[in-house]
Amino acid sequence: MKRYNNRKSRIGFLLKTSGVGQKPQTYRRQIKSRVLDLIEANTAQEYYIKVTYGKDLVNEGEYTNKKDLLFALNAFTEKPLLDYISSGGW
């Protein structure tokens, strides 16, 4: 895949939170640190995260605690995976 400009392709993050007695919230971000800040500040009991790397390239999952959510987020954004995707190997 030839890139016609120097802009780096961005990753899209979708975070949905919900819990007992809480209104469901949906957040869309393109910066991992912003998503981490949202996770740390949130007190929800159920989380859904979707990481979009490009057209038809997605990792997603549902989690019931922050520890599992953070582990998945780090796995979805590890450097070897991102390098493999950006090199066109996918």
C-alpha positions as a printed NumPy array, in Angstrom:
array([[  0.   ,   0.   ,   0.   ],
       [  1.539,   3.267,  -1.101],
       [  0.94 ,   6.295,   1.024],
       [  0.337,   9.519,  -0.856],
       [  1.029,  11.818,   2.055],
       [  3.213,  11.771,   5.138],
       [  0.35 ,  11.594,   7.598],
       [  0.571,   8.636,   9.917],
       [ -2.545,   6.472,   9.982],
       [ -4.416,   6.836,  13.25 ],
       [ -5.905,   4.274,  15.533],
       [ -9.508,   4.766,  16.601],
       [-10.684,   3.908,  20.094],
       [-14.31 ,   3.4  ,  21.106],
       [-15.027,   2.969,  24.822],
       [-18.503,   2.224,  26.149],
       [-19.146,   2.128,  29.883],
       [-22.193,   1.099,  31.88 ],
       [-23.151,  -0.01 ,  35.347],
       [-26.004,  -0.493,  37.752],
       [-27.81 ,   2.814,  38.184],
       [-25.547,   4.567,  35.679],
       [-26.367,   5.976,  32.297],
       [-24.379,   4.24 ,  29.517],
       [-21.612,   6.445,  28.114],
       [-19.797,   6.252,  24.78 ],
       [-16.418,   7.843,  24.123],
       [-14.473,   8.062,  20.843],
       [-10.822,   9.028,  20.905],
       [ -7.736,   8.714,  18.702],
       [ -5.088,   9.073,  21.396],
       [ -4.326,   6.197,  23.762],
       [ -3.466,   8.433,  26.722],
       [ -6.902,  10.073,  26.532],
       [ -8.539,   6.637,  26.673],
       [ -6.382,   5.696,  29.669],
       [ -7.463,   8.888,  31.437],
       [-11.127,   8.054,  30.786],
       [-10.692,   4.541,  32.15 ],
       [ -8.973,   5.736,  35.316],
       [-11.593,   8.408,  35.975],
       [-14.57 ,   6.139,  35.345],
       [-16.338,   4.094,  38.024],
       [-18.405,   1.885,  35.705],
       [-18.75 ,  -1.853,  36.206],
       [-18.93 ,  -2.955,  32.566],
       [-16.682,  -1.867,  29.724],
       [-16.635,  -2.437,  25.972],
       [-13.609,  -1.39 ,  23.956],
       [-13.105,  -1.409,  20.214],
       [ -9.782,  -0.527,  18.594],
       [ -9.894,   0.232,  14.876],
       [ -6.621,   0.135,  12.931],
       [ -8.028,   0.882,   9.497],
       [-10.668,  -0.319,   7.135],
       [-11.965,  -3.699,   8.369],
       [ -9.182,  -4.13 ,  10.963],
       [-10.67 ,  -4.266,  14.463],
       [ -9.976,  -5.679,  17.93 ],
       [-12.787,  -5.553,  20.477],
       [-13.914,  -7.024,  23.775],
       [-16.191,  -6.7  ,  26.808],
       [-14.757,  -6.544,  30.324],
       [-16.112,  -6.369,  33.852],
       [-13.092,  -4.836,  35.583],
       [-10.44 ,  -2.241,  34.866],
       [ -7.519,  -4.645,  35.208],
       [ -8.679,  -6.826,  32.309],
       [ -9.612,  -3.763,  30.258],
       [ -6.16 ,  -2.203,  30.668],
       [ -4.473,  -5.514,  29.833],
       [ -6.524,  -5.784,  26.621],
       [ -5.856,  -2.164,  25.67 ],
       [ -2.112,  -2.726,  26.028],
       [ -2.339,  -5.949,  23.999],
       [ -4.341,  -4.23 ,  21.255],
       [ -1.781,  -1.413,  20.979],
       [  1.545,  -3.186,  21.429],
       [  4.301,  -1.945,  19.148],
       [  4.978,  -5.148,  17.133],
       [  1.284,  -5.41 ,  16.227],
       [  1.088,  -1.754,  15.167],
       [  4.284,  -2.079,  13.099],
       [  2.924,  -5.182,  11.385],
       [ -0.341,  -3.45 ,  10.516],
       [  1.277,  -0.232,   9.308],
       [  3.71 ,  -2.152,   7.089],
       [  0.783,  -3.595,   5.147],
       [  1.282,  -7.131,   6.428],
       [ -2.341,  -7.447,   7.412]])
